[in-house]
Amino acid sequence: MSSSPADLAASAPAAPAPLKQPHLWTVLTPQWRSTLARSRSHRSVGRTLLFAVIGIAFWAAVFGIAYRMLSYFRGVEEIGSLLAGKMLSMMLMAFGGILLLSNLVTALSTFFLAKDLEMMVAAPVDWVRFYLAKLLETMVHSSWMVILLALPILTAYGIVYDGGPLFLFVAMSAVVPFLIIPTAVGVAVTLLLVTIFPARRTRDILSLVAAGAAAGLVLFLRLAQPEQLARPEGFQSLVDFIALLKAPQSPLLPSEWTAQVIMNWLLRVADPLPIALLWTTAGAFVVFGAMLHQRLYAEGYSKAQEGANSYLQGRTWQRVINATLGWLPVTRREFILKDTKVFFRDATQWSQLILLAVLVIVYVFNIRALPLFSGEKVPFSLVTLVAFLNMGLAGFVLAAIAARFIFPSLSLEGRTLWLLRSTPLDLRTLLWSKYWIGTLPLVVLAVGITWITNTMLQATGFMMAVSLATIVLYTLAAGAMALAMGVFYPQFETENAAQIPTSFGGLLFMMMSVCLLGLIIASEAGPVASYLRAQQSGGPFEVSADLVAGLSVAVALCVGVTVVALRLALRKLEALEA
Amino acid sequence: MIKLSNLTKHYGSFTAVDDLSLEIPPGQLFGLLGPNGAGKTTTLRMVAGILKPTAGRVEIAGEDIHVNPLAAKARLGYIPDRPFVYDKLTGTEFLRFTASLFGQEGPLVERRIAELLELFELSPWKDELTESYSHGMRQKLIISSALVHKPEVIVVDEPMVGLDPKSGRLLKDLFRRFVDRGGTVLMSTHTLEIAEGMCDQIAIMRGGRLIACGTMGQLRQQHDAGDSTLEELFLKLTGGVTERELSELFTS
């Protein structure tokens, strides 16, 4: 006799069996399985090859520089090993700062905003396993880049100072706790922030803090003028210098302990204190973090589900855009209005303006720091050459900005693409709005920085005119390329706008824009050289056929790239399925 | 008003929709049913012009949506199954932006936006960013956005998910009035009672193919179903879980 579904449901709850907790590895299954699946997914050979070549070239360059420096240090008596230790400790201190910031931002996502959390929190997984699994996930996500960068440098240390085969284990035993400490601190700070602010507001705060700190670090390093250290007159006495090198960077920082563990091994010094400090501190921080997690996580996670109270009228933007762009059709106007509002309301987007400002300041500062007019009189030809090459530098800065702001613009439509595809929106309007809203401010910036730096370089009228015309045309082309590459390689699933430019498409865009820049400079080299010759011979400057041809090639390149890129983008957009 | 001719969609080697032909006249509420993976959402997304068919045609009021997309989409309001909206826009701003995509602006649009927000009880949150909206509130906002330009055809995927009973009832009344005035609704749903109670015609899909189509009476007649409910008919056509399988699930 068969029983009915109602009978079955009524008899379903059996006596609960003793609950067996899953292994930590099992809790992390979605993460490592997803990573495996991603690595197995069908990727084009070209893409894999490109990544491999760039990766190997980067590693080789970092290793080569570190190897040369350390080989030189090793040859210097007395202070050589001190310099190597100092360099390692400074590098690790910088890594420590990056790791802390990175962990703060990552922890918010892994502990509070990730999509798998609802299932994990609802499952009968005990809090220790949950904490350790998420801690490990946060550490891997936020540390892999630092590890990749540190690997060739530490390899160079091991080879130059004959670390032997055991050096690998020594380095690992020092680096692992060095990674654990900022992770445990980052997770704990994020947990505290989330219990005070809603998670989305915390994300805004952390984005701002991360951008501000990164910008501050770059600005500090540049404005400190490290090139002055290479001038021997900068040192007052050798004794002072050695004393400075011997003094630890900061005896309480884990980066200093890590550097000591590594250098002690390489210099054959037996001192167990640094490694003991590293592991006990890491252990203590994890235990402290776990206790905090046990007390606050449930409250914090619950609070993270609440939206930020964000009451907005948004009338100011509406009035400004309507007043200035009232002549545009309503669809284009509203599109620009929508993109402007979304940009300035999303801290992950607008906080990048801080990095942009720093990039521009450092660039202008570098031009100002050029020793062209401070000492002996520099020949006119050299000044003209620097002004000419300055176009390349300005072009690179502009390409980097286009990668940050124009490349992600289609990806940011992401999950709302259904709306744009199901309404009678002409895709040319979409492309037009995205192009001009990104490119127009970039053109203004391009003209501004080119004019300022050329004025600093005391460039002639001819060079100023060539530079300004080139940079405007190049910016229009780079903007079109950035948009097109964004359409060809969209990142619809990314929630953080700052991560989009670092994708494959972003990398490809940077390489293509540098190639375009190289071609433009090569085509203009002839006209500029003939101008220089005329100036040096004192004869009149005449508009020759060579000059017209060279400049025409540059113009044709820029216009051609702009038109082709936008057409390809439109075609791809039409074929795109939301 | 909506005509699908030999509509087919392949994803690689997988056929999601296979040679589907349908004709929905004006003034009809048409229900598209089927088990998970039957191809309903793919069909609706092709009708809305989001996906391109591998073969076949979609016509909205005589306009092929892939040949003359702007003219066809101007008559269409699409409500997707997942309510993704711009997080950093307020409810009012989202509706104003949607209206602009149909080339509409001005006091009449503003009044309609206010009316829709009032109708769906979103007025108190109209100036809040949509990131703070609940699932149901987002769903109501998307329904409002599909109505803001006064469409002739509504394509709606799982309309009742996330709606409270009051809003669900409101939506039913709204669709009924819409079709009574000559509009056309193509709706996919898993809620068979709603389909049975609301739809003038019902189509059932399975494995990307149409396996039944007609009014409730016609469906019963075609499949010798007597006085069966739509649920019984649906399970008969698509196959349900047997009691033996249920029994194994709880005893193993």
Interface residues (C-beta under 8 A of the other chain):
Chain A: S2 S3 S4 P5 L8 S11 A12 R200 G307 A308 N309 S310 Y311 L312 Q313 G314 P329 V330 T331 R333 E334 F335 L337 K338 K341 V342 R345 D346 G414 R415 T416 L417 W418 L419 L420 R421 S422 T423 P424 L425 D426 A575 E577 A578
Chain B: R45 A48 G49 I50 L51 K52 P69 L70 A71 A72 K73 A74 L76 Y78 P80 R82 F84 V85 Y86 K88 L89 T90 E93 R96 F97 T98 S100 L101 F102 G103 Q104 E105 D127 E128 L129 E131 S132 Y133 S145 E243 R244 L246 S247 F250
